[in-house]
Amino acid sequence: MREWDYNDFTIAVYRLTGVELAAYNERQMKRRIDSFLVRNQCRNYYEYYMMISSDPEQRKRFTDFITINVTEFFRNPLQWEALKTEVLPELLRLPGPVKIWSSACSTGEEPYSVALLMNESLHSCAFPVRVMPVLATDIDDQALVKAKQGDYLPSSLKNLPERYCEKYFDFQNGWFHIKDRLKSFVRFQKLNLLKDLYPRECHLILCRNVMIYFTQEAKDRMYRQFYNALLPGGVLFLGSTEQILNPERYGLTLVRPFFYRKDMD
């Protein structure tokens, strides 16, 4: 039997786990997986595949490892300030109950951040607004468990104004715990952006610091699905290292750096 290459491994992993490694940037993902092979003392891709296919715990460790979970509250604060002062006030005027989707929520800092801002915006809004709980999704089961718990170390809150820390968190034994009134405003669900159905009629979609890991073909597919998931006039919010070249190809318009609005019908 010939030795497996990276492509053989990605095909086998997709059949085993449903994770489409071929849609990720090969250079970045291959580097991460190669380091994991060394850590697990496997000589090649085939040997490692046999390990994860026969051992559910090893398979879970692998899927957890390849998922990117680096986040914090109000990551890139200037962008969150723009969301608060410029984007949200306009979105609140769109029809229907406000629907927000944090599409790669990791351990929960992002959806709790936007839920916090929504709560603050509603208190200062001059007209009545109906709001649905923030939908927060991720492919990583372990990340979702941590997100639902809502417990964070102080380092995760370094960009959060002190008044918000006091209002929305309880501090105990070195941890910040999300208060129940904010927890109740976020609904967590598992979702694979590469193969699952996207929600519809969203006013705001956050997909931050995720797209850089995908191939251009996967990005094209996802941008078109984000377009379909947005309400006319809705906004897609990307990360600080991401931009859409020629967003008009997807029916989107750049309204300020990292914010793209779906064209009105």
C-alpha positions as CSV (number, residue, x, y, z in Angstrom):
1,M,0.0,0.0,0.0
2,R,1.3,3.4,-1.0
3,E,1.9,6.0,1.8
4,W,-1.0,8.5,2.2
5,D,-0.6,12.1,1.3
6,Y,-2.5,15.0,2.8
7,N,-5.3,14.7,0.2
8,D,-5.9,11.1,1.1
9,F,-6.1,12.1,4.7
10,T,-8.7,14.9,4.1
11,I,-10.9,12.5,2.1
12,A,-10.8,9.9,4.8
13,V,-11.4,12.4,7.6
14,Y,-14.5,13.8,5.8
15,R,-16.0,10.3,5.5
16,L,-15.2,9.7,9.2
17,T,-16.2,13.0,10.8
18,G,-17.9,15.2,8.3
19,V,-15.2,17.8,8.7
20,E,-14.3,19.1,5.3
21,L,-10.6,19.8,5.7
22,A,-10.2,20.4,1.9
23,A,-12.2,23.6,2.3
24,Y,-9.6,25.0,4.7
25,N,-6.4,26.8,3.7
26,E,-4.1,23.8,3.1
27,R,-0.9,25.4,4.3
28,Q,-2.4,26.5,7.6
29,M,-4.3,23.4,8.3
30,K,-1.6,21.0,7.2
31,R,0.9,22.7,9.6
32,R,-1.5,22.3,12.5
33,I,-2.2,18.6,11.7
34,D,1.5,17.8,11.1
35,S,2.3,19.2,14.6
36,F,-0.5,17.0,16.0
37,L,1.0,13.9,14.3
38,V,4.3,14.6,16.0
39,R,2.6,15.2,19.4
40,N,0.9,11.8,19.1
41,Q,4.0,10.0,17.8
42,C,2.5,9.0,14.5
43,R,4.8,8.5,11.5
44,N,2.4,9.4,8.8
45,Y,-1.2,10.3,7.9
46,Y,-2.4,6.8,7.5
47,E,-1.1,5.8,11.0
48,Y,-2.8,8.8,12.6
49,Y,-6.0,8.2,10.7
50,M,-6.1,4.6,12.0
51,M,-5.7,6.0,15.5
52,I,-8.6,8.4,15.3
53,S,-10.9,6.0,13.5
54,S,-10.5,3.3,16.1
55,D,-10.5,5.5,19.2
56,P,-13.4,7.9,19.8
57,E,-11.5,9.9,22.4
58,Q,-8.6,10.5,20.0
59,R,-11.1,11.4,17.3
60,K,-12.7,14.0,19.6
61,R,-9.3,15.4,20.5
62,F,-8.5,15.8,16.9
63,T,-11.7,17.6,16.0
64,D,-11.2,19.9,19.0
65,F,-7.7,20.6,18.0
66,I,-8.4,21.6,14.4
67,T,-11.1,24.0,15.5
68,I,-9.8,27.6,15.9
69,N,-10.9,28.9,19.3
70,V,-9.1,32.1,20.0
71,T,-11.5,34.8,21.2
72,E,-12.3,37.4,23.8
73,F,-15.0,39.9,24.7
74,F,-15.1,42.9,22.4
75,R,-12.2,41.6,20.3
76,N,-10.9,44.6,18.3
77,P,-12.8,47.2,20.4
78,L,-13.0,49.9,17.7
79,Q,-15.1,47.6,15.5
80,W,-17.4,46.9,18.4
81,E,-17.8,50.6,19.0
82,A,-18.7,51.1,15.4
83,L,-21.3,48.2,15.7
84,K,-22.8,49.9,18.7
85,T,-22.9,53.5,17.5
86,E,-23.3,53.2,13.7
87,V,-24.6,49.7,12.7
88,L,-27.0,48.6,15.4
89,P,-29.1,51.8,15.4
90,E,-29.8,51.3,11.7
91,L,-30.5,47.6,12.0
92,L,-33.1,48.2,14.8
93,R,-35.2,50.1,12.2
94,L,-35.4,47.1,9.8
95,P,-38.7,45.1,9.8
96,G,-39.5,42.1,12.0
97,P,-38.0,41.0,15.3
98,V,-34.3,41.6,15.3
99,K,-32.4,38.4,14.6
100,I,-28.7,38.1,15.2
101,W,-26.5,35.1,14.3
102,S,-23.0,34.6,15.7
103,S,-22.0,31.9,13.2
104,A,-18.7,30.7,14.7
105,C,-19.2,31.5,18.3
106,S,-16.3,29.4,19.8
107,T,-16.5,29.6,23.6
108,G,-19.2,32.3,23.7
109,E,-17.4,35.6,24.1
110,E,-18.7,37.0,20.8
111,P,-22.4,36.2,21.2
112,Y,-22.4,37.4,24.8
113,S,-20.7,40.6,23.6
114,V,-23.3,41.3,21.0
115,A,-26.1,40.3,23.3
116,L,-24.7,42.8,25.9
117,L,-24.7,45.6,23.2
118,M,-28.2,44.8,22.1
119,N,-29.4,45.0,25.7
120,E,-27.8,48.4,26.1
121,S,-29.1,49.6,22.8
122,L,-32.7,48.6,23.7
123,H,-32.6,50.6,26.9
124,S,-31.7,53.8,24.9
125,C,-34.0,53.1,21.9
126,A,-36.7,55.7,21.4
127,F,-39.2,53.3,19.8
128,P,-40.3,49.7,20.7
129,V,-38.2,46.9,19.2
130,R,-38.8,43.2,19.4
131,V,-35.6,41.1,19.6
132,M,-35.0,37.4,19.3
133,P,-32.3,35.6,21.4
134,V,-28.9,35.7,19.7
135,L,-28.3,32.5,17.8
136,A,-24.8,31.3,18.5
137,T,-23.4,28.3,16.5
138,D,-20.2,26.4,16.2
139,I,-18.9,23.1,14.9
140,D,-17.0,22.3,18.2
141,D,-19.0,20.5,20.8
142,Q,-16.5,21.2,23.6
143,A,-16.5,25.0,22.8
144,L,-20.3,25.0,22.9
145,V,-20.2,23.4,26.4
146,K,-17.9,26.1,27.7
147,A,-20.0,28.8,26.0
148,K,-23.2,27.6,27.7
149,Q,-21.4,27.5,31.1
150,G,-20.4,31.2,30.7
151,D,-17.4,31.2,32.9
152,Y,-14.4,33.3,31.9
153,L,-10.9,34.3,33.2
154,P,-10.1,38.0,33.6
155,S,-7.9,37.9,30.5
156,S,-11.0,37.3,28.3
157,L,-12.6,40.5,29.6
158,K,-9.6,42.9,29.1
159,N,-11.4,44.9,26.5
160,L,-14.7,45.1,28.3
161,P,-15.6,48.4,30.1
162,E,-15.7,48.0,33.9
163,R,-19.3,49.1,34.0
164,Y,-20.3,46.1,31.8
165,C,-18.2,43.7,34.0
166,E,-20.1,44.8,37.1
167,K,-23.5,44.8,35.4
168,Y,-23.4,41.5,33.5
169,F,-21.0,39.4,35.5
170,D,-20.5,37.9,38.9
171,F,-16.9,37.5,40.1
172,Q,-16.0,34.6,42.2
173,N,-12.8,32.5,42.9
174,G,-10.9,34.3,40.1
175,W,-13.6,33.7,37.4
176,F,-16.2,36.0,35.8
177,H,-19.6,34.3,35.5
178,I,-22.2,35.5,33.1
179,K,-25.4,36.6,34.9
180,D,-28.5,34.6,34.0
181,R,-30.3,37.6,32.5
182,L,-27.6,37.8,29.8
183,K,-27.3,34.0,29.4
184,S,-31.0,33.9,28.6
185,F,-30.5,36.2,25.7
186,V,-28.2,33.7,23.8
187,R,-29.2,30.4,22.3
188,F,-26.4,27.9,21.4
189,Q,-26.6,25.3,18.7
190,K,-24.1,23.1,16.7
191,L,-23.7,24.1,13.1
192,N,-21.2,23.3,10.4
193,L,-20.8,26.3,8.1
194,L,-19.6,24.1,5.3
195,K,-22.6,21.8,5.0
196,D,-25.5,22.7,7.3
197,L,-28.4,24.9,6.4
198,Y,-28.0,28.6,7.4
199,P,-30.8,30.5,9.3
200,R,-32.8,33.1,7.4
201,E,-34.0,36.7,7.8
202,C,-31.0,37.7,9.9
203,H,-30.5,41.4,10.7
204,L,-26.8,40.9,11.6
205,I,-24.4,38.0,11.0
206,L,-21.1,37.8,12.7
207,C,-18.4,35.6,11.1
208,R,-15.2,37.1,12.5
209,N,-11.6,35.8,12.2
210,V,-12.8,32.5,10.6
211,M,-12.8,33.1,6.9
212,I,-9.0,33.4,6.7
213,Y,-8.8,29.7,7.3
214,F,-10.8,28.7,4.3
215,T,-10.0,28.3,0.6
216,Q,-11.3,30.9,-1.8
217,E,-13.8,28.4,-3.2
218,A,-15.2,27.8,0.3
219,K,-15.3,31.5,1.0
220,D,-17.3,32.1,-2.3
221,R,-19.8,29.5,-1.3
222,M,-20.2,30.8,2.3
223,Y,-20.5,34.5,1.2
224,R,-23.4,33.6,-1.1
225,Q,-25.0,31.6,1.7
226,F,-24.5,34.6,4.1
227,Y,-26.3,36.8,1.5
228,N,-29.2,34.4,1.5
229,A,-29.3,34.3,5.3
230,L,-29.5,38.1,5.6
231,L,-32.6,40.3,5.6
232,P,-32.5,43.0,2.9
233,G,-30.5,45.7,4.5
234,G,-28.9,43.3,7.0
235,V,-25.2,43.4,7.8
236,L,-22.4,40.8,7.7
237,F,-19.6,41.6,10.3
238,L,-16.2,40.1,9.5
239,G,-12.9,40.1,11.5
240,S,-10.0,42.6,11.5
241,T,-7.9,40.5,9.1
242,E,-10.6,39.8,6.6
243,Q,-12.2,41.7,3.7
244,I,-14.3,40.8,0.7
245,L,-12.8,41.8,-2.6
246,N,-15.6,42.9,-5.0
247,P,-18.4,42.4,-2.5
248,E,-21.0,43.4,-5.2
249,R,-20.4,39.9,-6.6
250,Y,-22.3,38.6,-3.6
251,G,-25.0,41.3,-3.5
252,L,-23.1,43.1,-0.6
253,T,-21.9,46.7,-0.2
254,L,-19.1,47.8,2.1
255,V,-20.6,50.3,4.5
256,R,-17.4,50.7,6.6
257,P,-14.3,48.5,7.1
258,F,-15.4,44.9,8.0
259,F,-19.2,45.6,7.7
260,Y,-21.0,44.6,4.6
261,R,-24.7,45.3,3.9
262,K,-27.0,43.2,1.8
263,D,-28.5,45.3,-1.0
264,M,-32.1,46.2,-0.6
265,D,-34.6,44.6,-3.0
